[in-house]
Amino acid sequence: MSSDRVIELLCNAYGDEIETVMNYQTNAIVLDGVRAEEIKESLQADIQEELGHAEQLGNRLKQLDARPPASMEFTARQESLQPPEDSTNVIAVINGVLDAEEDAISTYRDLIDAAEEADDPVTEDLAVTILADEEAHRTEFRGFQKEYQSD
């Protein structure tokens, strides 16, 4: 049986994934300009993956006799991922994505440790799988960041 810490981290990760979906969607809609197209396409592709993560986390919570948080239990935390005032400020969105990915990576590393300590190999395996996806997103957006900073 999983610990309270595992449940807490699963709930936090679930909320973060849902918040990421909302912010990726909004940024993909509001960004303007030719240079924004590749970033918008990447965000749109990542939305489905992040939504899948939330679904997996929610199902794991259900398996552990817990439940994922709904909107009234949710606290938004992704300040740097809010759409920029200047809709052509692609680098602000790239940096916001990188902040969100770093936060997600940290959460999944904590979840892996907590699940291992709680002898919960199923949650540990899920966290490892999602961690790999988040690290891949971070790598992709680091590439975008290098490209935009060299201009």
N, C-alpha and C positions, 0 to 999 in steps of 0.2 A: 504494500500500500504506500502511496506517495505521501510525502510530507506536506505540511502547510506551505513551506517555502516553494516547493515545486508548483503547487496550485497557484500561489501568488505570482510566480514568474510566468506561468502559462497564461494567466489572466492579463498580466502586463504586456506580454508578447502579442496576445490576441488584439488588445486595444491598439498597440503600436501598428500592427499590420493594417487594421481597419483605418486608422488615421492616415497611414501612408497611402492607402488606396485613394482616400479623399483628396489628399494633397497632390498626388501624382496626377489624378484626373483633372483637378483645377488648373494645375500648371500646364498640362498638355493642352487645355482649352485656351488659356489666356496668353501664352507665349506668342509673340509675333516675330516675323522676319524670316528671311531665307535661312539664316544660320540656326534658327530655332527648330527647323523641321526634323533634323536627326534626333535631337533631344526629345521632341514631342513624340516621335515614333518609338523611341526607347522607353519613355515613360508609359505610353499606351501598352506596350508589350509587357512591361513589368507589372502593370495593374493586375492582370489575370493571375500572374504568379503569386503576388502578395495576397490576393483574395483567396487563392488556394492554400496558402500558408495559414491564413485565419481560419479557414474551414477545417484544416487538419488539427490545429490547436484547439478549436472549439470542440471537435469530436473527441480529442484526447481528454479534455476536461470532463466531458459527459461520461466517458469510460471510467473516470476517476470519481464518479458521483459528485461532480462539481458542475458549474455551468459558466459559460463565457459571460463577460460583462455586457450589458446592453448600454444604450446611449446615456442613460441617466447615471450609470456607474462609471462613466468614462471621463478621464481627464486628458484634454489635449495638451501635448508637450512639444510638438515639432515647430517651434517658433521660426527657426531658420528656413523651414520649407514652405512658409507662407508665400504666396505669389508676390513678386516684386512690384513696386509701384510702376516702374518702367517695364512694360511688357516685352521689351527687347533685351532685357538684362538676363541673358541666358546663363552667365557665370554665377549669378546669385542662386539660380535654381540648381545648377550643378553642385555648388557648395552645400546647399540645403539637402540635396540627395545624399551627398557624402556624409553629412552630419547624421542623417537618419540611418544610414547603413552602419556607421560606426556604433551608434546606439543599439541597433538591432544585433550586431555582432557581439557586443558586450553582454546583452541580455541572453543571447543563446549560449554563450560561453558559461554564464552564471547558471543557466538552466541545466546545461550538461553536468556541471559540478554538483548541483543540488540533486539531480536525478541519480547520479552515480552514488552519492552519499545515502540517498533514500532507497537504494537497490531497486530502481525503476528503469530497467533497460529499455522498455518501450518508449518512454518519454525521452530518455537519453538519445536513442536512435533517431527519433523525430527531430530533436534539437540539432543533432549533427547534420542531418540532411538539409534542414532549413539554413543552418549556418553556412553550408557550402554555397547555397543559392545567394545568400546575402553577400558573401565574399566575392562571388562572381559579379554581382551588381556593382560592388565597390570598385572592382578592377575596371569594369567598363566605364564608370563615371570618372575614375582617376584619369583614364585615357582622354575623355572629353575635356577634363580640367587642364591637362597638359596642352592639348590642342588649342584651347581658348586662351591660355596664358601666354602662348608663344606668339600670338597675333599682335 
